[in-house]
Amino acid sequence: MRDGCTLSADIYRPDAPGRFPVVLARTPYGKNTQRAWHYGNFFATHGYVFVWMDVRGRGDSEGEFVPYRNDARDGYDAIEWLARQPWSTGDVATWGGSYLGRIQWLTALEKPPHLKAMIVHVTPSDPYVEWPTGTPGPMHVCWNRMTDGRVLQYVDKIDWMKVYEHLPLLTMDEAAGFVSRHWREDLAHPTLDEWWEPLRYQHRFHEIDLPVLHVSGWYDDEQIGTPLNFAGMVRHAPSERARRGQKLIMGPWGHRVNESRKLGEVDFGPEAVIDLDGYEVRWLDYWLKGIDNGIGDEPPVRLFIMGANYWRDEHEWPLARTRWTKFYLRSGGRANSRFGDGVLSTEPPATDEPPDVYLYDPARPVPFITDPLSNQIGGPDDYSAIETRGDVLVYSTPPLDRDVEVTGPVKLVLYASSSAVDTDFMAKLVDVHPNGFCQRLCDGMVRARFREGMDKEVFMEPGKVYRFEIDLWNTAQVFKRGHRIRLEIASSAFPKYDRNLNTGEPLATSTRMVVAENRVWHTPAWP
């Protein structure tokens, strides 16, 4: 690297003389794994040099690991070094997902001359897009523990659910048996200040002049970034070539894409797993080898439509033919639990309806169903038991008389008040099956102090009604005839998000809890 630090790489080359395009993957998870061997050999047998590189401070690479902070410059230097090698054509693509995906975007902003294309899977968004809480999610401390030191740490036997309950958040790392400077530095910056700027890229698509293959799953816990990045590049990339060079694949997958037809209790059928490796080779052949294989003429978007369980090609995201449909919250003031009177209706309230009232106690948060490790946060889980709680408001349509497809971004405009100066509002879209299975589709949240943006904290006046916008991310689901469309509203989703203690005190150091009385309004003035 330019500062003299040496990074370690494993290089897989085709068993043939000559020069070849290069595919680079840089990882904090170890380059010498079975997965690394599989992809290295696969791409090498298809005419590419594949390079696995340990990022700075991880594995066999020198230096100190500081998540994301050195990866842009190191990525530039690695790409340019690879372009100079005698077995390289000088054309380099980057590849990988999650951490490996975000650092591709950060590297692209450095504009390495020999970077020609990117394949990005399950890419994290900018800070506070996925977790608009002013804190890292509690489960992020699990990731900090896994990446503590130079090699992956074994974390399976830690009682993570107990760890996530620890307060204050600042010392949650100690509850997990270590001290993390990175965890504590993140907590020291609850607003989107200049400290976060080196990790941001989604406001700079106009600087990235590259074709990109975007891949994710509807149940990826960082899903929001992939469709957002695709649409952002289509709109803002600086050249027509780059704008036309965007491809989007969204499958019925979690954070580890294309591994199984089944996720949790839901089987998405025999078409769920595709030849993604083969598609990526075709895509690289087009952009790095100049092979006119027709991929440039194919529709840019390929979506798996859940419920109907088939793949469909589209020409844009969101879909141009979308019929944006408003559903309104309706009740007689007793929408508490799935046994209440909450209704999801296409008709707005014509008269003042009583608000739905519930108590949110941070000591007894509403569970978010998930495995305790941070590898996959949630899935198409059954929330029927959660919906028996009185602090979960439930609004449902009647059983559908026909199939209804919902494909695209989902947003809730909520009118609510609280007895507290700060609280959270969570929303979840659910497919209710005739047998009672309540399948989570997508969800989101707002922290009241950040309702005007993540750059500042603005507390509430107790009892005053405020307008909140909640991004529930995206889905592609056919609600079958006889199913019901349902929306849940609560004030916690733990441990996906940290608990709001309702006091307005500093998020990192507060331990005092207050029970909040929260009200959801649905009137002609506050529909």
C-alpha positions as MATLAB code, in Angstrom:
seq = 'MRDGCTLSADIYRPDAPGRFPVVLARTPYGKNTQRAWHYGNFFATHGYVFVWMDVRGRGDSEGEFVPYRNDARDGYDAIEWLARQPWSTGDVATWGGSYLGRIQWLTALEKPPHLKAMIVHVTPSDPYVEWPTGTPGPMHVCWNRMTDGRVLQYVDKIDWMKVYEHLPLLTMDEAAGFVSRHWREDLAHPTLDEWWEPLRYQHRFHEIDLPVLHVSGWYDDEQIGTPLNFAGMVRHAPSERARRGQKLIMGPWGHRVNESRKLGEVDFGPEAVIDLDGYEVRWLDYWLKGIDNGIGDEPPVRLFIMGANYWRDEHEWPLARTRWTKFYLRSGGRANSRFGDGVLSTEPPATDEPPDVYLYDPARPVPFITDPLSNQIGGPDDYSAIETRGDVLVYSTPPLDRDVEVTGPVKLVLYASSSAVDTDFMAKLVDVHPNGFCQRLCDGMVRARFREGMDKEVFMEPGKVYRFEIDLWNTAQVFKRGHRIRLEIASSAFPKYDRNLNTGEPLATSTRMVVAENRVWHTPAWP';
ca = [
       0.000    0.000    0.000;
       1.063    3.624   -0.419;
       2.053    3.853    3.261;
       4.242    0.739    3.107;
       1.733   -1.622    4.712;
       1.704   -5.067    3.080;
      -1.619   -6.789    2.488;
      -1.776  -10.542    1.956;
      -3.592  -12.143   -0.974;
      -4.271  -15.588   -2.431;
      -4.246  -15.564   -6.233;
      -6.126  -18.137   -8.327;
      -5.003  -18.125  -11.969;
      -6.258  -19.998  -15.034;
      -4.140  -23.022  -15.921;
      -3.092  -21.501  -19.225;
      -0.548  -19.000  -20.534;
      -1.478  -15.416  -21.250;
      -3.080  -12.418  -19.626;
      -6.509  -12.450  -18.026;
      -8.960  -10.010  -16.462;
      -8.834   -9.890  -12.661;
     -11.633  -10.207  -10.102;
     -10.745   -8.866   -6.638;
     -12.475   -9.701   -3.340;
     -11.205   -8.072   -0.143;
     -12.432   -9.545    3.122;
     -12.180   -9.198    6.904;
     -13.389  -12.809    7.315;
     -10.305  -14.715    6.161;
      -9.161  -15.468    2.631;
      -8.244  -19.113    3.314;
     -11.671  -20.744    3.623;
     -13.664  -23.366    1.749;
     -15.881  -20.633    0.314;
     -12.845  -18.670   -0.866;
     -11.409  -21.780   -2.515;
     -14.719  -22.485   -4.303;
     -15.026  -19.054   -5.864;
     -11.323  -18.743   -6.628;
     -11.310  -22.000   -8.549;
     -14.659  -21.326  -10.216;
     -13.635  -18.011  -11.715;
     -10.155  -19.256  -12.620;
     -11.665  -22.109  -14.629;
     -13.747  -19.521  -16.499;
     -10.809  -17.416  -17.601;
     -10.335  -14.951  -14.743;
      -7.629  -14.362  -12.201;
      -9.444  -14.327   -8.874;
      -7.764  -12.606   -5.941;
      -8.798  -12.996   -2.313;
      -7.189  -10.351   -0.097;
      -7.275   -9.934    3.686;
      -8.125   -6.318    4.482;
      -5.710   -4.288    6.549;
      -5.258   -5.686   10.048;
      -7.090   -8.953    9.385;
      -5.764  -12.422    8.642;
      -2.263  -12.305    7.179;
      -2.333   -8.606    6.318;
      -0.289   -6.059    8.210;
      -1.647   -2.962    9.922;
      -4.568   -2.236   12.237;
      -8.151   -3.196   11.430;
     -10.418   -0.161   11.669;
     -13.688   -1.105    9.948;
     -14.060    0.650    6.583;
     -11.706    3.531    7.397;
      -8.726    2.374    5.314;
     -10.502    0.304    2.710;
     -11.077    2.940    0.028;
      -7.392    3.860   -0.391;
      -6.249    0.279    0.084;
      -8.736   -0.829   -2.567;
      -7.372    1.708   -5.028;
      -3.792    0.573   -4.409;
      -4.703   -3.118   -4.686;
      -6.521   -2.622   -7.999;
      -3.670   -0.661   -9.522;
      -1.087   -3.234   -8.307;
      -3.110   -6.051   -9.883;
      -3.397   -4.157  -13.172;
       0.417   -4.013  -13.417;
       1.018   -7.745  -13.022;
       2.305   -9.707  -16.047;
      -0.687  -12.094  -15.977;
      -3.236   -9.255  -15.945;
      -4.928   -7.588  -18.918;
      -5.237   -4.474  -16.749;
      -9.010   -4.820  -16.480;
     -10.146   -5.359  -12.879;
     -13.589   -5.999  -11.395;
     -14.408   -6.145   -7.703;
     -16.699   -8.751   -6.165;
     -18.298   -9.622   -2.822;
     -21.057   -8.970   -0.361;
     -21.873   -7.240    2.902;
     -18.610   -5.730    4.205;
     -17.020   -6.746    0.897;
     -19.814   -4.899   -0.901;
     -19.661   -1.581    0.920;
     -15.895   -1.284    0.507;
     -16.351   -1.692   -3.251;
     -18.453    1.470   -3.290;
     -15.968    3.327   -1.108;
     -13.133    2.230   -3.397;
     -15.037    3.277   -6.522;
     -15.207    6.832   -5.154;
     -11.386    6.890   -5.286;
     -11.646    6.322   -9.074;
      -8.926    3.711   -9.646;
      -8.252    3.895  -13.407;
      -8.256    0.134  -13.964;
     -11.523   -0.619  -12.122;
     -14.000   -1.573  -14.837;
     -17.000   -3.127  -13.052;
     -18.394   -4.230   -9.682;
     -20.486   -7.172   -8.469;
     -21.989   -6.212   -5.124;
     -24.087   -8.505   -2.953;
     -26.201   -7.531    0.091;
     -24.514   -4.155    0.456;
     -24.899   -2.102    3.636;
     -26.267    1.387    3.151;
     -24.902    4.604    4.559;
     -24.861    4.948    8.349;
     -28.348    5.233    9.883;
     -30.237    4.210    6.731;
     -30.891    0.655    7.944;
     -30.785    1.465   11.658;
     -32.129    5.055   12.030;
     -31.705    4.925   15.797;
     -28.559    6.930   16.525;
     -26.890    3.709   17.671;
     -25.535    0.551   16.092;
     -28.067   -2.236   16.445;
     -27.455   -4.376   19.533;
     -26.635   -7.333   17.304;
     -23.766   -5.378   15.767;
     -21.785   -6.015   18.934;
     -21.833   -9.683   17.890;
     -20.133   -8.693   14.623;
     -17.591   -6.621   16.554;
     -16.825   -9.663   18.683;
     -16.507  -11.960   15.647;
     -14.015   -9.595   14.003;
     -12.056   -8.783   17.154;
      -8.333   -9.364   16.630;
      -6.930  -10.768   13.390;
      -9.020  -13.908   12.828;
     -12.689  -14.834   13.205;
     -13.655  -15.469   16.810;
     -15.926  -18.322   17.867;
     -19.025  -16.666   19.342;
     -21.721  -19.350   19.179;
     -21.712  -20.178   22.900;
     -22.090  -16.627   24.163;
     -25.557  -15.935   25.600;
     -26.228  -13.160   23.117;
     -29.810  -12.488   24.150;
     -28.582  -11.734   27.653;
     -25.832   -9.545   26.209;
     -28.331   -7.542   24.152;
     -30.327   -6.748   27.295;
     -27.299   -5.082   28.904;
     -27.422   -1.385   29.769;
     -25.879    1.007   29.185;
     -25.235    0.322   25.528;
     -21.741    1.752   25.918;
     -20.507   -1.247   27.885;
     -22.421   -3.956   26.037;
     -19.064   -5.087   24.672;
     -17.912   -5.895   28.195;
     -21.043   -7.998   28.695;
     -19.854  -10.014   25.679;
     -16.438  -10.499   27.266;
     -14.293   -7.971   25.433;
     -13.739   -4.246   24.939;
     -14.339   -2.794   21.483;
     -13.023    0.630   20.604;
     -15.017    0.502   17.374;
     -18.328   -0.189   19.164;
     -17.735    2.711   21.520;
     -16.662    5.105   18.788;
     -19.873    4.400   16.875;
     -21.926    5.118   19.987;
     -20.114    8.424   20.464;
     -21.684    9.741   17.247;
     -25.495    9.398   17.494;
     -26.129   11.967   14.759;
     -24.958   11.913   11.155;
     -21.946   14.144   11.703;
     -18.653   14.461    9.805;
     -17.213   11.415   11.565;
     -19.463    9.202    9.424;
     -18.570   10.804    6.082;
     -15.804    8.279    5.156;
     -18.448    5.513    5.327;
     -20.990    7.268    3.091;
     -21.417    6.754   -0.649;
     -25.140    6.911   -1.458;
     -25.111   10.681   -2.021;
     -22.228   10.335   -4.510;
     -23.533    8.039   -7.262;
     -22.869   10.835   -9.740;
     -19.145   10.203   -9.181;
     -19.202    6.460   -9.979;
     -18.916    5.767  -13.707;
     -19.114    1.964  -13.635;
     -21.458   -0.890  -14.570;
     -22.656   -2.647  -11.418;
     -24.422   -5.953  -10.807;
     -26.542   -5.576   -7.641;
     -27.660   -8.766   -5.856;
     -29.715   -9.226   -2.685;
     -32.679  -11.043   -1.153;
     -36.023   -9.828    0.125;
     -35.040  -11.114    3.584;
     -31.512   -9.739    3.587;
     -31.227   -7.739    6.816;
     -29.448   -5.033    4.782;
     -31.880   -5.324    1.856;
     -32.816   -1.665    1.640;
     -29.450   -0.701    0.163;
     -29.458   -2.883   -2.948;
     -32.613   -1.562   -4.704;
     -31.702    1.928   -3.507;
     -28.230    1.664   -5.044;
     -29.541    0.268   -8.321;
     -32.110    3.049   -8.704;
     -29.587    5.670   -7.623;
     -27.046    4.582  -10.221;
     -29.672    4.406  -12.978;
     -30.641    7.995  -12.194;
     -27.313    9.578  -11.287;
     -24.339    7.696  -12.780;
     -22.344   10.204  -14.864;
     -22.492    8.419  -18.248;
     -25.161    6.731  -20.320;
     -22.933    3.651  -20.489;
     -22.896    3.349  -16.693;
     -26.598    4.125  -16.313;
     -27.442    1.392  -18.818;
     -24.909   -0.931  -17.206;
     -26.859   -1.516  -13.990;
     -28.416   -4.918  -13.252;
     -30.546   -5.890  -10.252;
     -31.304   -9.410   -8.978;
     -33.574   -9.829   -5.934;
     -34.249  -13.377   -4.745;
     -36.170  -15.057   -1.901;
     -33.007  -15.071    0.146;
     -31.494  -13.796    3.354;
     -28.096  -12.202    3.850;
     -26.401  -15.237    2.312;
     -27.912  -15.238   -1.131;
     -28.857  -18.178   -3.339;
     -28.119  -20.901   -0.777;
     -31.460  -22.648   -0.297;
     -35.037  -22.775   -1.525;
     -36.190  -22.639    2.084;
     -35.801  -19.824    4.601;
     -37.171  -20.433    8.066;
     -40.486  -22.216    7.717;
     -41.196  -21.010    4.177;
     -40.298  -23.062    1.107;
     -40.027  -20.823   -1.952;
     -40.046  -23.684   -4.427;
     -37.658  -25.233   -6.929;
     -36.940  -21.994   -8.813;
     -35.612  -20.184   -5.731;
     -31.963  -21.189   -6.288;
     -30.472  -20.100   -9.618;
     -27.153  -20.377  -11.453;
     -25.944  -17.083  -10.045;
     -22.270  -17.968  -10.547;
     -22.923  -18.611  -14.241;
     -24.783  -15.324  -14.578;
     -21.918  -13.429  -12.986;
     -19.451  -14.994  -15.430;
     -21.663  -13.964  -18.362;
     -21.867  -10.448  -16.949;
     -18.090  -10.230  -16.488;
     -17.508  -11.660  -19.966;
     -19.559   -8.800  -21.383;
     -17.877   -6.000  -19.460;
     -14.279   -7.254  -19.052;
     -13.776   -9.414  -22.141;
     -16.041   -7.581  -24.578;
     -17.992  -10.721  -25.477;
     -21.321   -9.825  -27.056;
     -23.307  -12.556  -25.288;
     -26.609  -10.702  -25.259;
     -26.609   -9.840  -21.568;
     -26.562   -6.143  -22.382;
     -29.865   -6.516  -24.214;
     -31.639   -8.378  -21.427;
     -33.999   -6.549  -19.030;
     -32.001   -4.905  -16.234;
     -34.147   -6.173  -13.336;
     -34.888   -9.758  -12.315;
     -37.206  -10.271   -9.345;
     -38.423  -13.341   -7.515;
     -42.130  -12.895   -6.806;
     -42.822  -14.578   -3.473;
     -46.168  -16.208   -2.831;
     -46.426  -17.123   -6.526;
     -42.772  -18.289   -6.365;
     -41.449  -17.474   -9.816;
     -38.874  -15.159  -11.419;
     -39.894  -12.192  -13.538;
     -37.912   -9.743  -15.643;
     -38.608   -6.035  -15.323;
     -37.242   -2.873  -16.909;
     -36.920   -0.597  -13.873;
     -37.206   -0.281  -10.100;
     -39.644    0.704   -8.728;
     -41.917   -0.705  -11.423;
     -43.321    1.969  -13.735;
     -46.724    0.252  -13.806;
     -47.073    0.290  -10.015;
     -50.521    1.328   -8.817;
     -49.546    3.160   -5.653;
     -52.314    2.245   -3.224;
     -53.103    3.851    0.111;
     -54.428    1.787    2.990;
     -55.722    3.552    6.100;
     -55.664    2.510    9.741;
     -59.187    2.151   11.116;
     -60.549    0.979   14.460;
     -62.937    1.722   17.257;
     -59.976    2.400   19.560;
     -59.236   -1.252   20.361;
     -56.695   -2.406   17.758;
     -54.541   -3.978   20.466;
     -53.441   -7.491   19.418;
     -54.832   -9.615   16.600;
     -57.968  -10.074   18.698;
     -58.737   -6.345   18.520;
     -60.819   -4.323   16.073;
     -58.066   -2.893   13.876;
     -58.855   -2.730   10.162;
     -56.709   -1.933    7.141;
     -59.000   -0.146    4.693;
     -58.697    1.662    1.364;
     -61.267    4.153    2.691;
     -60.002    6.983    4.917;
     -61.823    7.764    8.167;
     -64.772   10.072    7.534;
     -65.254   10.992   11.200;
     -63.030   11.176   14.235;
     -62.253    7.687   15.466;
     -60.836    7.076   18.938;
     -57.066    6.570   19.015;
     -55.506    3.205   19.682;
     -53.606    3.362   22.967;
     -50.910    1.071   24.325;
     -48.200    1.117   26.960;
     -44.622    0.620   25.827;
     -42.411   -0.686   28.630;
     -38.704   -0.894   27.674;
     -38.243   -3.563   30.342;
     -40.644   -5.775   28.395;
     -39.968   -5.061   24.710;
     -41.805   -6.640   21.800;
     -39.580   -9.432   20.444;
     -38.193   -9.424   16.948;
     -37.887  -13.078   15.959;
     -34.301  -13.872   15.029;
     -31.402  -16.181   15.663;
     -29.119  -14.648   18.287;
     -26.081  -14.289   15.991;
     -25.800  -11.341   13.632;
     -25.308  -13.512   10.519;
     -29.022  -13.285    9.640;
     -31.442  -10.969   11.408;
     -34.977  -12.221   10.991;
     -36.767  -13.929    8.106;
     -40.258  -14.959    6.968;
     -41.128  -15.746   10.563;
     -44.532  -16.416   12.139;
     -45.637  -13.456   14.273;
     -48.990  -14.891   15.346;
     -47.817  -15.347   18.962;
     -46.274  -11.848   19.095;
     -49.586  -10.426   17.908;
     -51.340  -11.587   21.072;
     -49.619   -8.805   23.034;
     -51.573   -5.719   23.999;
     -48.654   -3.447   23.085;
     -48.848   -4.541   19.438;
     -51.500   -2.828   17.326;
     -52.838   -4.973   14.495;
     -54.695   -3.744   11.406;
     -55.898   -6.279    8.819;
     -57.891   -6.436    5.625;
     -60.732   -8.942    5.324;
     -59.744  -12.180    3.560;
     -58.893  -11.279   -0.029;
     -61.332  -12.341   -2.753;
     -58.519  -12.424   -5.349;
     -54.745  -12.598   -5.514;
     -53.078   -9.226   -4.822;
     -49.447   -8.556   -5.693;
     -47.445   -6.042   -3.678;
     -44.084   -5.388   -5.355;
     -42.080   -2.296   -4.513;
     -41.181   -0.010   -1.644;
     -43.577    0.203    1.316;
     -44.036    3.309    3.475;
     -46.221    4.152    6.458;
     -47.336    7.682    7.282;
     -48.248    7.537   10.963;
     -49.929   10.106   13.172;
     -49.017    9.416   16.781;
     -48.447   10.998   20.164;
     -46.703    9.906   23.332;
     -46.516   10.717   27.015;
     -42.719   10.628   26.584;
     -40.323   13.114   25.015;
     -38.816   10.335   22.925;
     -40.065    6.906   21.875;
     -39.985    4.561   18.889;
     -42.632    3.468   16.414;
     -42.155    0.202   14.513;
     -44.225   -1.039   11.589;
     -44.311   -4.472    9.967;
     -46.099   -5.743    6.853;
     -47.455   -9.274    7.298;
     -49.113  -11.882    5.065;
     -51.754  -13.704    7.126;
     -52.283  -17.229    5.774;
     -55.644  -18.976    6.177;
     -54.058  -21.436    8.640;
     -53.074  -18.534   10.935;
     -49.404  -18.311    9.931;
     -48.467  -14.614   10.064;
     -45.523  -14.238    7.699;
     -43.296  -11.221    8.168;
     -42.523   -9.548    4.844;
     -40.758   -6.283    5.639;
     -40.545   -3.732    8.434;
     -39.049   -0.439    9.532;
     -39.000    2.081   12.334;
     -38.604    5.705   13.360;
     -37.044    7.080   16.517;
     -38.992   10.178   17.467;
     -35.968   12.321   18.286;
     -34.732   11.738   14.687;
     -38.060   12.220   12.900;
     -36.688   15.371   11.213;
     -33.481   13.662   10.085;
     -30.438   11.925   11.513;
     -28.372   15.112   11.652;
     -30.112   16.451   14.762;
     -32.171   15.437   17.785;
     -35.592   17.071   18.200;
     -37.613   15.859   21.163;
     -41.394   15.662   21.353;
     -43.858   17.635   23.376;
     -45.772   15.023   25.402;
     -49.345   14.608   24.172;
     -48.801   16.445   20.897;
     -49.667   14.597   17.667;
     -46.798   14.293   15.200;
     -46.540   13.006   11.644;
     -43.987   10.219   11.231;
     -42.795    8.547    8.045;
     -41.589    4.957    8.369;
     -39.724    3.233    5.548;
     -40.667   -0.455    5.623;
     -38.101   -1.246    2.891;
     -39.261   -3.392   -0.061;
     -41.032   -6.615   -0.895;
     -42.429   -8.634   -3.798;
     -45.281  -10.791   -2.525;
     -48.480  -12.184   -3.976;
     -51.081  -12.238   -1.220;
     -53.139  -15.220   -2.300;
     -56.905  -15.358   -2.345;
     -58.141  -16.029    1.194;
     -55.051  -14.403    2.784;
     -55.145  -11.070    4.579;
     -52.837   -8.054    4.360;
     -51.803   -6.951    7.830;
     -49.854   -4.096    9.413;
     -48.415   -4.301   12.913;
     -47.445   -1.207   14.911;
     -45.432   -1.333   18.133;
     -42.703    0.639   19.887;
     -39.978   -1.988   20.013;
     -38.519   -4.773   17.889;
     -35.852   -6.242   20.125;
     -33.041   -7.136   19.599;
     -33.050   -5.952   15.981;
     -33.172   -2.415   17.349;
     -32.060   -1.199   20.756;
     -34.806   -0.280   23.177;
     -35.794    3.344   23.410;
     -35.860    4.032   27.153;
     -38.311    6.924   26.569;
     -36.352    9.432   28.647;
     -34.577   11.514   26.006;
     -31.295   10.943   27.820;
     -28.055   10.149   25.900;
     -28.519    6.872   24.059;
     -25.121    5.379   24.828;
     -25.056    5.903   28.589;
     -28.684    5.926   29.731;
     -30.035    3.154   31.953;
     -33.183    4.765   33.389;
     -36.450    3.526   31.890;
     -39.858    5.188   31.632;
     -43.079    3.523   30.499;
     -44.625    5.491   27.620;
     -48.309    5.718   26.803;
     -48.395    5.895   23.013;
     -51.410    6.738   20.889;
     -51.995    6.095   17.196;
     -54.515    8.439   15.612;
     -56.810    7.956   12.625;
     -59.129   10.863   11.940;
     -59.888   13.011    8.879;
     -57.212   15.459   10.046;
     -54.722   12.726   10.950;
     -55.525    9.864    8.563;
];
